Amino acid sequence: VAEGKGDDEGEKATIVTLVDVEWAVSILAPWGFRTGEHEHELLLRPPPSVVMPVLLGLDSFERNGFFREAMKKTQLGKVVSALRRHPTPEVARLARSHVACWREACARKEKEPKGDKERSAAA
């Protein structure tokens, strides 16, 4: 499961498997989401000291081979999207950055012609 790695910027979670992604979701949204008209809001917003190592661990996540699978099977996208409204500016900025990168990565993948996918798989 994800583990911290010390560096000058503080702790950074290591997220390399689908189990790590599920762990990250449980850390970022420990109580899940509200219901009703506010269903996209977290019930509990963890403090920046908890959120930042996980968000930093998601840098370049869209380059992982299991990125699309993780986005489909977990609520990671929804959770990080909800963090765009976190009261701490640095958390909100990093969450917005991740969501923008992930949207771009998904759009790139969808636009890739089918023939290119088959050729790259054969190589």
TATA-V566701 format. One record per residue. N is the residue number from 0. RES is the residue in three letters. SS is DSSP state (H for helix, E for strand, - for the rest). PHI is phi in whole degrees, 0 to 359 (999 if undefined). PSI is psi in degrees with one decimal (none if undefined). Layout:
n;res;ss;phi;psi
N;RES;SS;PHI;PSI
N;RES;SS;PHI;PSI
//
This chain:
n;res;ss;phi;psi
0;VAL;-;999;167.8
1;ALA;-;302;142.3
2;GLU;-;223;154.7
3;GLY;E;281;153.2
4;LYS;E;224;118.7
5;GLY;-;290;140.6
6;ASP;-;204;-177.7
7;ASP;-;295;-26.2
8;GLU;-;274;2.7
9;GLY;-;103;-162.9
10;GLU;-;283;146.5
11;LYS;E;223;120.9
12;ALA;E;292;147.8
13;THR;-;258;113.6
14;ILE;-;241;103.4
15;VAL;-;233;-7.4
16;THR;-;226;169.1
17;LEU;H;296;-33.5
18;VAL;H;297;-38.9
19;ASP;H;296;-38.4
20;VAL;H;296;-43.8
21;GLU;H;298;-38.5
22;TRP;H;298;-44.8
23;ALA;H;300;-42.8
24;VAL;H;299;-41.8
25;SER;H;292;-27.8
26;ILE;H;282;-42.0
27;LEU;H;284;-28.0
28;ALA;-;225;66.9
29;PRO;-;298;-28.4
30;TRP;-;250;6.4
31;GLY;-;81;-151.0
32;PHE;E;245;158.3
33;ARG;-;292;167.7
34;THR;-;246;170.5
35;GLY;H;78;-142.6
36;GLU;H;290;-15.0
37;HIS;H;251;34.5
38;GLU;-;294;-10.7
39;HIS;-;261;9.2
40;GLU;-;257;140.9
41;LEU;E;288;142.6
42;LEU;-;293;-35.9
43;LEU;-;223;126.2
44;ARG;-;265;113.8
45;PRO;-;295;154.5
46;PRO;-;290;159.1
47;PRO;H;305;-33.1
48;SER;H;296;-23.2
49;VAL;H;268;-41.4
50;VAL;H;286;-44.1
51;MET;H;301;-44.7
52;PRO;H;300;-35.5
53;VAL;H;289;-46.2
54;LEU;H;297;-39.5
55;LEU;H;296;-33.9
56;GLY;H;291;-16.4
57;LEU;-;269;2.4
58;ASP;-;303;134.1
59;SER;-;63;18.9
60;PHE;H;302;-34.6
61;GLU;H;295;-12.4
62;ARG;H;273;-9.9
63;ASN;-;292;145.4
64;GLY;-;297;-23.8
65;PHE;-;257;16.2
66;PHE;H;306;-54.4
67;ARG;H;296;-40.0
68;GLU;H;298;-44.6
69;ALA;H;296;-38.4
70;MET;H;291;-32.4
71;LYS;H;281;-39.0
72;LYS;H;272;-16.5
73;THR;-;237;174.3
74;GLN;-;261;23.5
75;LEU;H;303;-46.8
76;GLY;H;300;-44.0
77;LYS;H;295;-41.8
78;VAL;H;294;-48.9
79;VAL;H;294;-36.5
80;SER;H;299;-40.6
81;ALA;H;296;-30.5
82;LEU;H;287;-9.8
83;ARG;H;298;-21.8
84;ARG;H;257;19.0
85;HIS;-;295;142.7
86;PRO;-;293;-18.2
87;THR;-;273;118.2
88;PRO;H;305;-40.0
89;GLU;H;294;-40.0
90;VAL;H;296;-48.0
91;ALA;H;299;-42.4
92;ARG;H;297;-46.4
93;LEU;H;294;-39.7
94;ALA;H;296;-44.5
95;ARG;H;299;-40.2
96;SER;H;297;-44.9
97;HIS;H;298;-46.3
98;VAL;H;299;-42.8
99;ALA;H;297;-44.2
100;CYS;H;296;-41.4
101;TRP;H;292;-39.5
102;ARG;H;297;-43.6
103;GLU;H;297;-42.5
104;ALA;H;296;-40.7
105;CYS;H;293;-41.0
106;ALA;H;295;-41.1
107;ARG;H;299;-44.2
108;LYS;H;295;-40.4
109;GLU;H;291;-33.3
110;LYS;H;281;-16.0
111;GLU;-;296;123.7
112;PRO;-;299;149.6
113;LYS;H;300;-39.3
114;GLY;H;299;-36.9
115;ASP;H;294;-36.2
116;LYS;H;296;-43.4
117;GLU;H;293;-40.0
118;ARG;H;294;-42.5
119;SER;H;292;-30.1
120;ALA;H;287;-32.3
121;ALA;H;283;-23.8
122;ALA;-;286;none
//
